[in-house]
Amino acid sequence: MQHNIIERSGYTQRILHVLDRGMMVALTGQRRVGKSCVMRGVRDIVLRDPANNILYIDKENVRYDAIRTFSDLYTYVTENILSEKTNYLFIDEVQEIADFEKAVLSLHNEGVCRIIVTGSNAKMLSGELSTRLRGRYMEIRIRGLSYMEFLQFHNLADDDRALELFLQYGGLPQLRLLGLEEQDIVTDYLGNIYDTIVLRDVIERESIRNIPLLRSLLKFLSDNIGKQFSARSIVKFLKSQSVDTSANIILNYLSYLSNAYIIDRIERYNIHGKKILELGEKYYFEDLGIRNRIISGNRQFDIEKLMENAVYRHLRQLGYMVFVGQLRKGEIDFVAERADSTVYIQVTYLLANQETVEREFGNLRAITDSHPKYVVSMDRMSGFANVDGIRHVHLRSFLALSDL
């Protein structure tokens, strides 16, 4: 059954811009966040011009099962290009082709086609390809739906109920086909994604034998969104739960989960000293629905943790690098930087009392530069709409911002 593709135009236009300048494009991200649909959207635009020829290889389709090695790939492409046309090569889940880098590198150097690939592991672009193609390819991280895309995909109005659904079920695009009305079906789908796709990537690729430890680690991360901890502190906690491991194993597992784009690690940044700190990183999830499925039980809808994770994701989707801000006294939840701006952000559920107000606004006041500063909460009252140049916004309003 065919379904209409809802174009995610922000990604599409950026990809076409890069392809038109002779650079290879690698779309990366967690499985099922929509990489394939984004790529098919680009393909459909390219097909509008009869002067173009498309070679499309989907490694999750048995039709292309014979393309297993770099040699198979190179032969297939060279036999199917049309010299009188502009050739485009699209490869979905390219890491399923052994040593694909050799064919892609050769095809790119020969200039026979413009190349766009997708992959679900950060290590897919390591080694020879990234070294020899440096400056000639661009990696574009595809993420699950933003809040505004979520509204569009599910045909929802921007209201409190829609925000609740977004925080509960996350941004996997295929939820659109299921609908959000039947909670059991959606929960089962998220569980299936977690068990058979997300974990499979990590377990099979990294040859993990201690699967219970991996699951225990994911539950710990799910319950500690936005908290500072170390590998040693995780080991200590797991031992209290009768799970025996070591700091080195935990560090390896965290790396595996990050490489599969299930979690993002963010570093601490000394705001006054203007430098990255070596210790005290935090972790956030790519998809809130999967996080909630992992934690399950009565604690799955822990609002402040989900708010913080949602703000982090939105900052990344706006193109910011994100850090935890360290002050001499206190902490800033997020320092967001990109070429043209820096933004400081505090996230809290409610400004329920003067102590909370002073903590959230006071930490931002301690930063003396003129960059934008936000406090994001669920408060309805506008009494703190703008205090000392610090903007107070509701989470829904923040997630609707297209720029800061």
FIDO-194952 format. One record per residue (C-alpha): residue number from 1; residue in one letter; x negated, y, z negated. Coordinates in nm, 2 decimals. Each point is the difference from the previous one (the first is absolute). Layout:
# FIDO-194952
+-----+------+--------+--------+--------+
: pos : code :      X :      Y :      Z :
+-----+------+--------+--------+--------+
: NUM :    A :      X :      Y :      Z :
...
+-----+------+--------+--------+--------+
***
This chain:
# FIDO-194952
+-----+------+--------+--------+--------+
: pos : code :      X :      Y :      Z :
+-----+------+--------+--------+--------+
:   1 :    M :   0.00 :   0.00 :   0.00 :
:   2 :    Q :  -0.14 :   0.34 :   0.10 :
:   3 :    H :   0.02 :   0.30 :  -0.24 :
:   4 :    N :  -0.05 :   0.36 :   0.09 :
:   5 :    I :  -0.34 :   0.13 :  -0.11 :
:   6 :    I :   0.02 :   0.32 :  -0.21 :
:   7 :    E :  -0.30 :   0.20 :   0.10 :
:   8 :    R :  -0.24 :   0.11 :  -0.27 :
:   9 :    S :  -0.10 :   0.30 :   0.20 :
:  10 :    G :  -0.28 :   0.12 :  -0.23 :
:  11 :    Y :  -0.19 :  -0.31 :   0.06 :
:  12 :    T :   0.09 :  -0.03 :   0.37 :
:  13 :    Q :  -0.12 :   0.34 :   0.10 :
:  14 :    R :  -0.33 :  -0.04 :  -0.19 :
:  15 :    I :  -0.07 :  -0.33 :   0.16 :
:  16 :    L :   0.07 :   0.13 :   0.36 :
:  17 :    H :  -0.22 :   0.30 :  -0.07 :
:  18 :    V :  -0.30 :  -0.23 :  -0.09 :
:  19 :    L :   0.06 :  -0.24 :   0.28 :
:  20 :    D :   0.01 :   0.28 :   0.26 :
:  21 :    R :  -0.35 :   0.10 :  -0.11 :
:  22 :    G :  -0.15 :  -0.34 :   0.08 :
:  23 :    M :  -0.02 :  -0.12 :  -0.36 :
:  24 :    M :   0.11 :  -0.34 :  -0.12 :
:  25 :    V :   0.27 :   0.00 :  -0.27 :
:  26 :    A :   0.02 :  -0.25 :  -0.29 :
:  27 :    L :   0.33 :  -0.01 :  -0.19 :
:  28 :    T :  -0.05 :  -0.14 :  -0.34 :
:  29 :    G :   0.22 :  -0.06 :  -0.30 :
:  30 :    Q :   0.18 :  -0.26 :  -0.21 :
:  31 :    R :   0.21 :  -0.26 :   0.19 :
:  32 :    R :   0.36 :   0.10 :   0.07 :
:  33 :    V :  -0.05 :   0.38 :  -0.04 :
:  34 :    G :   0.08 :   0.05 :   0.37 :
:  35 :    K :  -0.33 :  -0.01 :   0.18 :
:  36 :    S :   0.15 :  -0.21 :   0.28 :
:  37 :    C :   0.30 :   0.23 :   0.05 :
:  38 :    V :  -0.23 :   0.31 :   0.01 :
:  39 :    M :  -0.21 :  -0.17 :   0.26 :
:  40 :    R :   0.30 :  -0.11 :   0.21 :
:  41 :    G :   0.13 :   0.36 :  -0.02 :
:  42 :    V :  -0.33 :   0.12 :   0.15 :
:  43 :    R :   0.02 :  -0.28 :   0.27 :
:  44 :    D :   0.35 :   0.11 :   0.10 :
:  45 :    I :  -0.11 :   0.36 :   0.05 :
:  46 :    V :  -0.30 :  -0.11 :   0.20 :
:  47 :    L :   0.23 :  -0.22 :   0.22 :
:  48 :    R :   0.20 :   0.30 :   0.11 :
:  49 :    D :  -0.29 :   0.09 :   0.24 :
:  50 :    P :  -0.01 :  -0.24 :   0.29 :
:  51 :    A :  -0.37 :   0.07 :   0.05 :
:  52 :    N :  -0.07 :  -0.20 :  -0.33 :
:  53 :    N :  -0.04 :  -0.37 :  -0.04 :
:  54 :    I :   0.06 :  -0.16 :  -0.34 :
:  55 :    L :  -0.17 :  -0.31 :  -0.14 :
:  56 :    Y :   0.18 :  -0.09 :  -0.33 :
:  57 :    I :  -0.13 :  -0.29 :  -0.22 :
:  58 :    D :   0.21 :  -0.09 :  -0.31 :
:  59 :    K :  -0.19 :  -0.25 :  -0.20 :
:  60 :    E :   0.31 :  -0.09 :  -0.20 :
:  61 :    N :   0.16 :  -0.12 :   0.33 :
:  62 :    V :  -0.08 :  -0.36 :   0.11 :
:  63 :    R :  -0.02 :   0.13 :   0.36 :
:  64 :    Y :  -0.34 :   0.13 :  -0.08 :
:  65 :    D :  -0.12 :  -0.29 :  -0.20 :
:  66 :    A :  -0.26 :  -0.09 :   0.26 :
:  67 :    I :  -0.19 :   0.33 :  -0.07 :
:  68 :    R :  -0.19 :  -0.12 :  -0.30 :
:  69 :    T :  -0.36 :   0.13 :   0.06 :
:  70 :    F :  -0.17 :   0.31 :   0.13 :
:  71 :    S :  -0.07 :  -0.19 :   0.32 :
:  72 :    D :   0.37 :  -0.09 :   0.05 :
:  73 :    L :   0.09 :   0.36 :  -0.06 :
:  74 :    Y :  -0.26 :   0.14 :   0.24 :
:  75 :    T :   0.10 :  -0.24 :   0.28 :
:  76 :    Y :   0.37 :   0.08 :  -0.05 :
:  77 :    V :  -0.05 :   0.37 :   0.02 :
:  78 :    T :  -0.24 :   0.00 :   0.30 :
:  79 :    E :   0.23 :  -0.23 :   0.19 :
:  80 :    N :   0.31 :   0.22 :  -0.05 :
:  81 :    I :  -0.12 :   0.36 :   0.04 :
:  82 :    L :   0.10 :   0.19 :   0.30 :
:  83 :    S :  -0.27 :   0.21 :   0.15 :
:  84 :    E :   0.24 :   0.25 :   0.16 :
:  85 :    K :   0.16 :   0.08 :  -0.33 :
:  86 :    T :  -0.09 :   0.13 :  -0.35 :
:  87 :    N :  -0.02 :  -0.31 :  -0.21 :
:  88 :    Y :   0.11 :  -0.01 :  -0.37 :
:  89 :    L :  -0.08 :  -0.30 :  -0.23 :
:  90 :    F :   0.22 :  -0.05 :  -0.30 :
:  91 :    I :  -0.10 :  -0.28 :  -0.25 :
:  92 :    D :   0.23 :  -0.07 :  -0.30 :
:  93 :    E :  -0.18 :  -0.16 :  -0.30 :
:  94 :    V :  -0.33 :   0.00 :   0.18 :
:  95 :    Q :  -0.18 :  -0.17 :  -0.30 :
:  96 :    E :   0.16 :  -0.33 :   0.11 :
:  97 :    I :  -0.24 :  -0.01 :   0.29 :
:  98 :    A :  -0.34 :  -0.14 :  -0.10 :
:  99 :    D :  -0.28 :   0.25 :   0.05 :
: 100 :    F :   0.24 :   0.24 :   0.18 :
: 101 :    E :  -0.26 :   0.28 :  -0.05 :
: 102 :    K :  -0.22 :  -0.13 :   0.28 :
: 103 :    A :   0.27 :   0.02 :   0.26 :
: 104 :    V :   0.14 :   0.33 :  -0.12 :
: 105 :    L :  -0.34 :   0.16 :   0.00 :
: 106 :    S :  -0.08 :  -0.13 :   0.35 :
: 107 :    L :   0.33 :   0.11 :   0.14 :
: 108 :    H :  -0.03 :   0.34 :  -0.15 :
: 109 :    N :  -0.35 :   0.06 :   0.12 :
: 110 :    E :   0.10 :  -0.11 :   0.35 :
: 111 :    G :   0.28 :   0.25 :   0.00 :
: 112 :    V :   0.25 :  -0.24 :   0.16 :
: 113 :    C :   0.29 :   0.08 :  -0.24 :
: 114 :    R :   0.11 :   0.21 :  -0.29 :
: 115 :    I :   0.03 :  -0.21 :  -0.31 :
: 116 :    I :   0.23 :   0.00 :  -0.31 :
: 117 :    V :   0.00 :  -0.28 :  -0.25 :
: 118 :    T :   0.17 :  -0.07 :  -0.33 :
: 119 :    G :  -0.14 :  -0.19 :  -0.30 :
: 120 :    S :   0.10 :  -0.08 :  -0.36 :
: 121 :    N :  -0.34 :  -0.01 :  -0.17 :
: 122 :    A :  -0.25 :   0.28 :  -0.06 :
: 123 :    K :  -0.30 :  -0.22 :   0.08 :
: 124 :    M :   0.13 :  -0.05 :   0.36 :
: 125 :    L :  -0.20 :   0.32 :   0.10 :
: 126 :    S :  -0.32 :  -0.08 :  -0.19 :
: 127 :    G :  -0.33 :  -0.10 :   0.14 :
: 128 :    E :  -0.09 :   0.02 :   0.37 :
: 129 :    L :   0.31 :   0.17 :   0.13 :
: 130 :    S :   0.00 :   0.29 :  -0.24 :
: 131 :    T :  -0.37 :   0.05 :   0.03 :
: 132 :    R :  -0.03 :  -0.01 :   0.38 :
: 133 :    L :   0.33 :   0.18 :   0.07 :
: 134 :    R :  -0.06 :   0.27 :  -0.26 :
: 135 :    G :   0.14 :   0.32 :   0.14 :
: 136 :    R :   0.20 :  -0.18 :   0.27 :
: 137 :    Y :   0.29 :  -0.15 :  -0.20 :
: 138 :    M :   0.24 :   0.13 :  -0.26 :
: 139 :    E :   0.17 :  -0.20 :  -0.28 :
: 140 :    I :   0.35 :   0.11 :  -0.07 :
: 141 :    R :   0.16 :  -0.14 :  -0.32 :
: 142 :    I :   0.37 :  -0.08 :   0.04 :
: 143 :    R :   0.20 :   0.01 :  -0.31 :
: 144 :    G :   0.35 :  -0.10 :  -0.09 :
: 145 :    L :   0.28 :   0.25 :   0.04 :
: 146 :    S :  -0.02 :   0.34 :  -0.16 :
: 147 :    Y :   0.31 :   0.11 :  -0.19 :
: 148 :    M :   0.12 :   0.20 :   0.29 :
: 149 :    E :  -0.05 :  -0.29 :   0.24 :
: 150 :    F :   0.18 :  -0.22 :  -0.25 :
: 151 :    L :   0.30 :   0.23 :   0.02 :
: 152 :    Q :  -0.01 :  -0.01 :   0.38 :
: 153 :    F :  -0.05 :  -0.38 :   0.03 :
: 154 :    H :   0.29 :  -0.07 :  -0.24 :
: 155 :    N :   0.22 :   0.29 :   0.11 :
: 156 :    L :   0.02 :   0.14 :  -0.35 :
: 157 :    A :   0.06 :   0.35 :  -0.13 :
: 158 :    D :  -0.27 :   0.16 :  -0.21 :
: 159 :    D :   0.15 :  -0.05 :  -0.35 :
: 160 :    D :  -0.08 :  -0.16 :  -0.33 :
: 161 :    R :   0.13 :  -0.34 :   0.11 :
: 162 :    A :  -0.22 :  -0.01 :   0.30 :
: 163 :    L :  -0.31 :   0.09 :  -0.21 :
: 164 :    E :   0.09 :  -0.28 :  -0.24 :
: 165 :    L :   0.02 :  -0.25 :   0.29 :
: 166 :    F :  -0.33 :   0.12 :   0.13 :
: 167 :    L :  -0.17 :  -0.04 :  -0.34 :
: 168 :    Q :   0.15 :  -0.34 :  -0.05 :
: 169 :    Y :  -0.03 :  -0.16 :   0.35 :
: 170 :    G :  -0.30 :   0.19 :   0.15 :
: 171 :    G :  -0.07 :   0.08 :   0.37 :
: 172 :    L :  -0.03 :  -0.33 :   0.20 :
: 173 :    P :   0.17 :   0.09 :   0.33 :
: 174 :    Q :   0.16 :  -0.34 :   0.05 :
: 175 :    L :   0.23 :   0.06 :  -0.30 :
: 176 :    R :   0.20 :   0.20 :   0.25 :
: 177 :    L :   0.11 :  -0.33 :   0.16 :
: 178 :    L :   0.12 :  -0.14 :  -0.33 :
: 179 :    G :   0.17 :   0.31 :  -0.14 :
: 180 :    L :  -0.03 :   0.10 :  -0.36 :
: 181 :    E :   0.34 :  -0.09 :  -0.13 :
: 182 :    E :  -0.06 :  -0.36 :  -0.10 :
: 183 :    Q :  -0.27 :   0.02 :  -0.27 :
: 184 :    D :  -0.06 :  -0.38 :  -0.01 :
: 185 :    I :  -0.08 :  -0.02 :   0.37 :
: 186 :    V :  -0.24 :   0.30 :  -0.01 :
: 187 :    T :  -0.17 :  -0.14 :  -0.31 :
: 188 :    D :  -0.04 :  -0.34 :   0.16 :
: 189 :    Y :  -0.15 :   0.17 :   0.31 :
: 190 :    L :  -0.25 :   0.19 :  -0.20 :
: 191 :    G :  -0.09 :  -0.32 :  -0.19 :
: 192 :    N :  -0.06 :  -0.18 :   0.33 :
: 193 :    I :  -0.22 :   0.28 :   0.13 :
: 194 :    Y :  -0.20 :  -0.01 :  -0.32 :
: 195 :    D :  -0.04 :  -0.38 :  -0.02 :
: 196 :    T :  -0.04 :  -0.11 :   0.37 :
: 197 :    I :  -0.16 :   0.30 :   0.16 :
: 198 :    V :  -0.17 :   0.24 :  -0.24 :
: 199 :    L :  -0.15 :  -0.27 :  -0.22 :
: 200 :    R :  -0.07 :  -0.23 :   0.29 :
: 201 :    D :  -0.23 :   0.26 :   0.15 :
: 202 :    V :  -0.21 :   0.02 :  -0.31 :
: 203 :    I :   0.00 :  -0.36 :  -0.10 :
: 204 :    E :  -0.08 :  -0.14 :   0.34 :
: 205 :    R :  -0.24 :   0.26 :   0.12 :
: 206 :    E :  -0.20 :   0.01 :  -0.33 :
: 207 :    S :   0.04 :  -0.38 :  -0.07 :
: 208 :    I :   0.13 :   0.07 :  -0.35 :
: 209 :    R :   0.06 :  -0.31 :  -0.21 :
: 210 :    N :   0.12 :   0.16 :  -0.32 :
: 211 :    I :   0.33 :   0.12 :   0.12 :
: 212 :    P :   0.15 :   0.03 :  -0.35 :
: 213 :    L :  -0.27 :   0.25 :  -0.09 :
: 214 :    L :   0.07 :   0.21 :   0.32 :
: 215 :    R :   0.37 :   0.01 :  -0.10 :
: 216 :    S :  -0.08 :   0.10 :  -0.36 :
: 217 :    L :  -0.23 :   0.28 :   0.13 :
: 218 :    L :   0.28 :   0.13 :   0.23 :
: 219 :    K :   0.25 :   0.00 :  -0.29 :
: 220 :    F :  -0.26 :   0.19 :  -0.22 :
: 221 :    L :  -0.04 :   0.26 :   0.28 :
: 222 :    S :   0.37 :   0.03 :   0.05 :
: 223 :    D :   0.05 :   0.07 :  -0.36 :
: 224 :    N :  -0.28 :   0.25 :  -0.02 :
: 225 :    I :   0.06 :   0.24 :   0.29 :
: 226 :    G :  -0.19 :   0.32 :  -0.06 :
: 227 :    K :  -0.19 :  -0.12 :  -0.30 :
: 228 :    Q :  -0.38 :   0.01 :  -0.03 :
: 229 :    F :  -0.16 :  -0.34 :  -0.07 :
: 230 :    S :  -0.31 :  -0.20 :   0.08 :
: 231 :    A :  -0.07 :  -0.35 :   0.11 :
: 232 :    R :  -0.11 :  -0.08 :  -0.35 :
: 233 :    S :   0.33 :   0.13 :  -0.15 :
: 234 :    I :   0.19 :  -0.21 :   0.24 :
: 235 :    V :  -0.20 :  -0.31 :  -0.10 :
: 236 :    K :   0.07 :   0.08 :  -0.37 :
: 237 :    F :   0.37 :   0.03 :   0.07 :
: 238 :    L :   0.02 :  -0.32 :   0.21 :
: 239 :    K :  -0.19 :  -0.19 :  -0.27 :
: 240 :    S :   0.27 :   0.11 :  -0.25 :
: 241 :    Q :   0.24 :  -0.17 :   0.24 :
: 242 :    S :  -0.21 :  -0.32 :   0.00 :
: 243 :    V :  -0.13 :   0.08 :   0.35 :
: 244 :    D :  -0.38 :  -0.05 :   0.01 :
: 245 :    T :  -0.21 :   0.19 :   0.25 :
: 246 :    S :  -0.29 :   0.24 :   0.05 :
: 247 :    A :  -0.05 :   0.36 :   0.09 :
: 248 :    N :  -0.17 :  -0.10 :   0.33 :
: 249 :    I :   0.29 :  -0.21 :   0.10 :
: 250 :    I :   0.25 :   0.28 :  -0.08 :
: 251 :    L :  -0.21 :   0.24 :   0.21 :
: 252 :    N :   0.00 :  -0.24 :   0.29 :
: 253 :    Y :   0.38 :  -0.05 :  -0.02 :
: 254 :    L :   0.06 :   0.37 :  -0.02 :
: 255 :    S :  -0.21 :   0.04 :   0.32 :
: 256 :    Y :   0.19 :  -0.27 :   0.17 :
: 257 :    L :   0.34 :   0.16 :  -0.08 :
: 258 :    S :  -0.13 :   0.34 :   0.12 :
: 259 :    N :  -0.13 :  -0.15 :   0.32 :
: 260 :    A :   0.35 :  -0.14 :   0.07 :
: 261 :    Y :   0.14 :   0.35 :  -0.07 :
: 262 :    I :   0.22 :  -0.13 :  -0.28 :
: 263 :    I :  -0.15 :   0.25 :  -0.25 :
: 264 :    D :  -0.20 :   0.32 :   0.04 :
: 265 :    R :  -0.28 :   0.09 :  -0.23 :
: 266 :    I :  -0.05 :   0.37 :  -0.08 :
: 267 :    E :  -0.30 :   0.15 :  -0.17 :
: 268 :    R :  -0.04 :   0.26 :  -0.27 :
: 269 :    Y :  -0.11 :   0.35 :   0.10 :
: 270 :    N :  -0.17 :   0.25 :  -0.24 :
: 271 :    I :   0.19 :   0.32 :   0.09 :
: 272 :    H :  -0.25 :   0.23 :  -0.17 :
: 273 :    G :  -0.31 :  -0.19 :   0.11 :
: 274 :    K :   0.13 :  -0.07 :   0.35 :
: 275 :    K :  -0.12 :  -0.36 :   0.01 :
: 276 :    I :   0.14 :  -0.35 :   0.01 :
: 277 :    L :  -0.03 :  -0.19 :  -0.33 :
: 278 :    E :  -0.11 :  -0.37 :   0.01 :
: 279 :    L :   0.24 :  -0.13 :  -0.26 :
: 280 :    G :   0.37 :   0.02 :  -0.07 :
: 281 :    E :   0.17 :  -0.08 :   0.33 :
: 282 :    K :   0.38 :  -0.06 :   0.03 :
: 283 :    Y :   0.20 :  -0.21 :   0.23 :
: 284 :    Y :   0.33 :   0.06 :   0.19 :
: 285 :    F :   0.21 :  -0.23 :   0.21 :
: 286 :    E :   0.06 :   0.03 :   0.37 :
: 287 :    D :   0.37 :  -0.10 :  -0.04 :
: 288 :    L :   0.22 :   0.06 :  -0.30 :
: 289 :    G :   0.24 :  -0.28 :   0.09 :
: 290 :    I :  -0.27 :  -0.26 :  -0.01 :
: 291 :    R :  -0.14 :   0.15 :  -0.32 :
: 292 :    N :   0.35 :  -0.02 :  -0.16 :
: 293 :    R :   0.03 :  -0.36 :   0.12 :
: 294 :    I :  -0.33 :  -0.09 :  -0.16 :
: 295 :    I :   0.08 :   0.14 :  -0.34 :
: 296 :    S :   0.37 :  -0.11 :   0.00 :
: 297 :    G :   0.20 :  -0.02 :  -0.32 :
: 298 :    N :   0.13 :   0.29 :  -0.20 :
: 299 :    R :  -0.31 :   0.22 :   0.05 :
: 300 :    Q :   0.00 :   0.01 :   0.38 :
: 301 :    F :   0.17 :   0.34 :   0.03 :
: 302 :    D :  -0.25 :   0.19 :  -0.21 :
: 303 :    I :   0.08 :   0.35 :   0.13 :
: 304 :    E :  -0.31 :   0.20 :  -0.08 :
: 305 :    K :  -0.24 :  -0.26 :   0.14 :
: 306 :    L :   0.21 :  -0.02 :   0.32 :
: 307 :    M :   0.01 :   0.38 :   0.03 :
: 308 :    E :  -0.37 :   0.02 :  -0.03 :
: 309 :    N :  -0.05 :  -0.27 :   0.26 :
: 310 :    A :   0.25 :   0.17 :   0.24 :
: 311 :    V :  -0.18 :   0.34 :  -0.03 :
: 312 :    Y :  -0.33 :  -0.18 :   0.07 :
: 313 :    R :   0.13 :  -0.16 :   0.31 :
: 314 :    H :   0.15 :   0.32 :   0.13 :
: 315 :    L :  -0.33 :   0.18 :  -0.04 :
: 316 :    R :  -0.17 :  -0.27 :   0.20 :
: 317 :    Q :   0.26 :   0.02 :   0.27 :
: 318 :    L :  -0.06 :   0.37 :   0.03 :
: 319 :    G :  -0.36 :  -0.07 :   0.07 :
: 320 :    Y :  -0.16 :   0.08 :  -0.33 :
: 321 :    M :  -0.28 :  -0.18 :  -0.18 :
: 322 :    V :   0.11 :  -0.05 :  -0.35 :
: 323 :    F :  -0.19 :  -0.01 :  -0.33 :
: 324 :    V :   0.08 :   0.01 :  -0.37 :
: 325 :    G :  -0.11 :   0.34 :  -0.14 :
: 326 :    Q :  -0.22 :   0.01 :  -0.31 :
: 327 :    L :  -0.01 :   0.32 :  -0.21 :
: 328 :    R :  -0.22 :   0.07 :  -0.30 :
: 329 :    K :   0.31 :  -0.06 :  -0.20 :
: 330 :    G :   0.28 :  -0.18 :   0.17 :
: 331 :    E :   0.08 :  -0.15 :   0.33 :
: 332 :    I :   0.17 :   0.10 :   0.33 :
: 333 :    D :   0.21 :  -0.29 :   0.14 :
: 334 :    F :  -0.11 :   0.08 :   0.36 :
: 335 :    V :  -0.25 :   0.21 :   0.18 :
: 336 :    A :   0.09 :  -0.01 :   0.37 :
: 337 :    E :  -0.25 :   0.12 :   0.26 :
: 338 :    R :  -0.02 :   0.03 :   0.37 :
: 339 :    A :  -0.19 :   0.22 :   0.24 :
: 340 :    D :   0.23 :   0.30 :  -0.03 :
: 341 :    S :   0.12 :  -0.01 :  -0.37 :
: 342 :    T :  -0.02 :  -0.13 :  -0.35 :
: 343 :    V :   0.30 :  -0.06 :  -0.22 :
: 344 :    Y :   0.04 :  -0.09 :  -0.37 :
: 345 :    I :   0.30 :  -0.20 :  -0.12 :
: 346 :    Q :   0.14 :  -0.11 :  -0.33 :
: 347 :    V :   0.28 :  -0.26 :  -0.02 :
: 348 :    T :   0.24 :  -0.05 :  -0.29 :
: 349 :    Y :   0.34 :  -0.15 :  -0.04 :
: 350 :    L :   0.16 :   0.30 :  -0.19 :
: 351 :    L :  -0.12 :   0.32 :  -0.15 :
: 352 :    A :   0.19 :  -0.10 :  -0.31 :
: 353 :    N :  -0.17 :   0.21 :  -0.26 :
: 354 :    Q :  -0.25 :   0.28 :  -0.04 :
: 355 :    E :  -0.28 :  -0.24 :  -0.07 :
: 356 :    T :   0.05 :  -0.16 :   0.34 :
: 357 :    V :   0.03 :   0.33 :   0.18 :
: 358 :    E :  -0.32 :   0.12 :  -0.16 :
: 359 :    R :  -0.19 :  -0.32 :   0.09 :
: 360 :    E :   0.11 :  -0.01 :   0.37 :
: 361 :    F :  -0.02 :   0.38 :   0.07 :
: 362 :    G :  -0.30 :   0.05 :  -0.24 :
: 363 :    N :  -0.22 :  -0.24 :   0.18 :
: 364 :    L :   0.06 :   0.17 :   0.33 :
: 365 :    R :  -0.06 :   0.35 :  -0.15 :
: 366 :    A :  -0.34 :  -0.12 :  -0.11 :
: 367 :    I :  -0.09 :  -0.02 :   0.37 :
: 368 :    T :  -0.11 :   0.36 :   0.09 :
: 369 :    D :  -0.01 :  -0.02 :   0.38 :
: 370 :    S :   0.29 :   0.11 :   0.23 :
: 371 :    H :   0.10 :  -0.33 :   0.16 :
: 372 :    P :   0.37 :  -0.10 :  -0.02 :
: 373 :    K :   0.11 :  -0.17 :  -0.32 :
: 374 :    Y :   0.31 :  -0.21 :  -0.05 :
: 375 :    V :   0.19 :  -0.17 :  -0.29 :
: 376 :    V :   0.23 :  -0.27 :   0.13 :
: 377 :    S :   0.28 :  -0.13 :  -0.22 :
: 378 :    M :   0.36 :  -0.11 :   0.00 :
: 379 :    D :   0.13 :   0.32 :  -0.17 :
: 380 :    R :   0.30 :   0.17 :   0.14 :
: 381 :    M :  -0.04 :   0.34 :  -0.17 :
: 382 :    S :  -0.21 :   0.26 :   0.18 :
: 383 :    G :  -0.13 :   0.18 :  -0.31 :
: 384 :    F :  -0.35 :  -0.11 :   0.09 :
: 385 :    A :   0.03 :   0.07 :   0.37 :
: 386 :    N :  -0.32 :   0.20 :   0.01 :
: 387 :    V :  -0.22 :   0.05 :  -0.30 :
: 388 :    D :  -0.33 :   0.18 :   0.04 :
: 389 :    G :   0.00 :  -0.09 :   0.37 :
: 390 :    I :   0.07 :  -0.37 :  -0.08 :
: 391 :    R :   0.29 :  -0.13 :   0.20 :
: 392 :    H :   0.24 :  -0.24 :  -0.18 :
: 393 :    V :   0.20 :  -0.23 :   0.24 :
: 394 :    H :   0.23 :  -0.29 :  -0.02 :
: 395 :    L :  -0.14 :  -0.33 :   0.13 :
: 396 :    R :   0.25 :  -0.01 :   0.29 :
: 397 :    S :  -0.11 :   0.35 :   0.11 :
: 398 :    F :  -0.36 :  -0.09 :  -0.02 :
: 399 :    L :   0.04 :  -0.32 :   0.21 :
: 400 :    A :   0.18 :   0.21 :   0.26 :
: 401 :    L :  -0.29 :   0.24 :   0.05 :
: 402 :    S :  -0.18 :  -0.03 :   0.33 :
: 403 :    D :  -0.29 :   0.21 :  -0.12 :
: 404 :    L :  -0.12 :   0.14 :  -0.33 :
+-----+------+--------+--------+--------+
***
